[in-house]
Amino acid sequence: MEFRDSTAEVEFRNEVRGFLEAEYPPAMSEGRTEWGLFNASGMRGREYYDFLGGWTKKLNGRGWGAPAWPKEHGGGGLSVKEQFILSEEFAWKRAPRPGGIGHGWAGPTIMVAGTEEQKERYLPRIISGEDQWCQLFSEPGAGSDLASLQTRAIRDGDDYVVNGQKIWTSGAHRSDMGILIARTDADAPKHRGISYFLVDMKTPGISVRPLVNMLSSHEFNEVYFEDVRIPADALLGEENRGWYLAATTLDFERSGIATSVAHQLIVRDLVAWAKESVESQLVANPGLRTELAERAIEAQVEALISYRIISMQERGEIPNKESSIAKLYSSELDVRLAVTGMHLSGMFGQLENREDPRGLGGRLARFYLHSTTSPIGGGTSEIQRNIIATRGLGLPRA
Ligand SMILES: Cc1cc2nc3c(=O)[nH]c(=O)nc-3n(C[C@H](O)[C@H](O)[C@H](O)COP(=O)(O)OP(=O)(O)OC[C@H]3O[C@@H](n4cnc5c(N)ncnc54)[C@H](O)[C@@H]3O)c2cc1C
């Protein structure tokens, strides 16, 4: 891997930096920051979504709203390295980028498996931000072992009739559309009887019930399907081939560099706070210097793992066990970093008040609580280790 940018890449990086300098208010990247990737701006509620609408338009004007998507579908058609540079520069500024299930999953899957009519109907609305999407995969009895899902979709004339329950559906309460996997053949081996649907969340019979997490935040939901009739043209790809669509990693933007930068920024914030705060435990516990240094090094290691993924993608290879290594390392670093922050801040780390600098404006408390979800969402750490063991080390399956 060539770590240095080529001349053209330097130019592109400068273009991105120039755009962010001109368009992204410094007060937002420095003053009101929140830790973690989602909405790092620190804006909340309506204010954030209003900002995001205008911001998305500005990014789309340059093809940066969906940089990995081909130009024919309204994306930027950027090279792998350009996408990487864009992610990196945006992350350093803590500037939000349109993303989520629509951009990362639904759109790319529709591009690969959709009919022309499906592409025309859904892709422009993802790019414009008109449609928000959610992912209706996990069920109470099917998370890691997703292929055991029980939600049924039975063909009835021109419709499928769906019954069942999904769980942990992030953002379902503000989504217009959902990607749904459901069982269409109960007699087939479990991976071969699943189909993939594009579902309008306003369809009668769908009810969304909030699940409030321990941050008192409503992020995910239970979603119930009771005799929900969805049209047959909501099927994506072939009937009973949905598992293979769901299992394909289509999101090529996920190099992990943005998370690595976010971690480096958290280390930087912690160090700055430790230097200037009488509440810091650094003097009382000099070993914390080593602990902070370890986290700083780990955030750099995480960046190198991202470079490995990006160099594979540049060669046209599809990362497999490498993605599991990146996911495992990054989500466990989230937890270690939050714990180090707590060691450093002592009892003050528990303060949630956004105005109280002694608890880093509550960022640490929120980050600590939220970090517990990282080794679970998107595939648990145990599952990543299983993948590394079998595909990476060649060990037999248990
Ligand atoms: C913040 C967050 C957001 C989420 N958003 C969504 C969403 O939008 N849409 C969606 O569909 N889902 C979503 N999920 C669900 C997520 O995909 C599941 O929680 C995850 O796949 C784990 O499944 P589970 O919760 O059923 O746990 P289980 O699979 O029941 O696992 C329980 C424990 O057993 C371990 N385990 C299970 N199988 C094995 C094995 N074979 N070997 C070793 N250990 C094993 C697991 O690692 C875990 O520790 C979200 C989860 C979180 C935390």
The ligand as a Tripos MOL2 file, in Angstrom:
@<TRIPOS>MOLECULE
LIG
   53    58     1     0     0
SMALL
NO_CHARGES

@<TRIPOS>ATOM
      1 C1        -27.3590   -0.5790   18.5520 C.3       1 LIG1
      2 C2        -27.9520   -1.7370   17.7610 C.ar      1 LIG1
      3 C3        -28.6550   -1.4700   16.5940 C.ar      1 LIG1
      4 C4        -29.2230   -2.5200   15.8840 C.ar      1 LIG1
      5 N1        -29.9360   -2.2230   14.7340 N.ar      1 LIG1
      6 C5        -30.5080   -3.2170   14.0220 C.ar      1 LIG1
      7 C6        -31.2990   -2.9220   12.8490 C.ar      1 LIG1
      8 O1        -31.4620   -1.7590   12.4630 O.2       1 LIG1
      9 N2        -31.8840   -3.9440   12.1950 N.ar      1 LIG1
     10 C7        -31.7210   -5.2440   12.5760 C.ar      1 LIG1
     11 O2        -32.2580   -6.1160   11.8990 O.2       1 LIG1
     12 N3        -31.0060   -5.5690   13.6990 N.ar      1 LIG1
     13 C8        -30.3980   -4.5820   14.4300 C.ar      1 LIG1
     14 N4        -29.6710   -4.8690   15.5690 N.ar      1 LIG1
     15 C9        -29.6460   -6.2670   16.0360 C.3       1 LIG1
     16 C10       -28.2850   -6.9410   15.9070 C.3       1 LIG1
     17 O3        -28.0320   -7.2730   14.5650 O.3       1 LIG1
     18 C11       -28.3200   -8.1830   16.8250 C.3       1 LIG1
     19 O4        -28.4340   -7.7170   18.1450 O.3       1 LIG1
     20 C12       -27.0660   -9.0170   16.6830 C.3       1 LIG1
     21 O5        -26.9930   -9.6280   15.4300 O.3       1 LIG1
     22 C13       -27.0120  -10.1050   17.7830 C.3       1 LIG1
     23 O6        -28.1720  -10.8580   17.7960 O.3       1 LIG1
     24 P1        -28.9990  -11.0900   19.1440 P.3       1 LIG1
     25 O7        -29.1890   -9.7560   19.8170 O.co2     1 LIG1
     26 O8        -30.2060  -11.8700   18.8150 O.co2     1 LIG1
     27 O9        -28.0360  -11.9300   20.0870 O.3       1 LIG1
     28 P2        -27.7980  -13.5130   20.0110 P.3       1 LIG1
     29 O10       -27.5240  -13.9040   18.5970 O.co2     1 LIG1
     30 O11       -28.9150  -14.1970   20.7250 O.co2     1 LIG1
     31 O12       -26.4780  -13.6600   20.8400 O.3       1 LIG1
     32 C14       -26.4460  -13.7070   22.2780 C.3       1 LIG1
     33 C15       -25.0110  -13.9840   22.7060 C.3       1 LIG1
     34 O13       -24.6140  -15.2920   22.2250 O.3       1 LIG1
     35 C16       -23.4300  -15.1830   21.4410 C.3       1 LIG1
     36 N5        -23.4800  -16.1290   20.3190 N.ar      1 LIG1
     37 C17       -24.5190  -16.3510   19.4920 C.ar      1 LIG1
     38 N6        -24.1910  -17.2740   18.5520 N.ar      1 LIG1
     39 C18       -22.9190  -17.6330   18.8030 C.ar      1 LIG1
     40 C19       -21.9950  -18.5460   18.1890 C.ar      1 LIG1
     41 N7        -22.3510  -19.2550   17.1080 N.pl3     1 LIG1
     42 N8        -20.7500  -18.6620   18.7170 N.ar      1 LIG1
     43 C20       -20.3720  -17.9200   19.8060 C.ar      1 LIG1
     44 N9        -21.2090  -17.0550   20.4480 N.ar      1 LIG1
     45 C21       -22.4530  -16.9070   19.9440 C.ar      1 LIG1
     46 C22       -23.4370  -13.7640   20.9240 C.3       1 LIG1
     47 O14       -22.1440  -13.3180   20.5640 O.3       1 LIG1
     48 C23       -24.0140  -13.0040   22.1070 C.3       1 LIG1
     49 O15       -22.9990  -12.7380   23.0520 O.3       1 LIG1
     50 C24       -29.0830   -3.8550   16.3200 C.ar      1 LIG1
     51 C25       -28.3810   -4.1070   17.5010 C.ar      1 LIG1
     52 C26       -27.8180   -3.0680   18.2250 C.ar      1 LIG1
     53 C27       -27.0650   -3.3700   19.4910 C.3       1 LIG1
@<TRIPOS>BOND
     1     1     2 1
     2     2     3 ar
     3     2    52 ar
     4     3     4 ar
     5     4     5 ar
     6     4    50 ar
     7     5     6 ar
     8     6     7 ar
     9     6    13 1
    10     7     8 2
    11     7     9 ar
    12     9    10 ar
    13    10    11 2
    14    10    12 ar
    15    12    13 ar
    16    13    14 ar
    17    14    15 1
    18    14    50 ar
    19    15    16 1
    20    16    17 1
    21    16    18 1
    22    18    19 1
    23    18    20 1
    24    20    21 1
    25    20    22 1
    26    22    23 1
    27    23    24 1
    28    24    25 2
    29    24    26 1
    30    24    27 1
    31    27    28 1
    32    28    29 2
    33    28    30 1
    34    28    31 1
    35    31    32 1
    36    32    33 1
    37    33    34 1
    38    33    48 1
    39    34    35 1
    40    35    36 1
    41    35    46 1
    42    36    37 ar
    43    36    45 ar
    44    37    38 ar
    45    38    39 ar
    46    39    40 ar
    47    39    45 ar
    48    40    41 1
    49    40    42 ar
    50    42    43 ar
    51    43    44 ar
    52    44    45 ar
    53    46    47 1
    54    46    48 1
    55    48    49 1
    56    50    51 ar
    57    51    52 ar
    58    52    53 1
@<TRIPOS>SUBSTRUCTURE
     1 LIG1         1 GROUP 0 **** ****
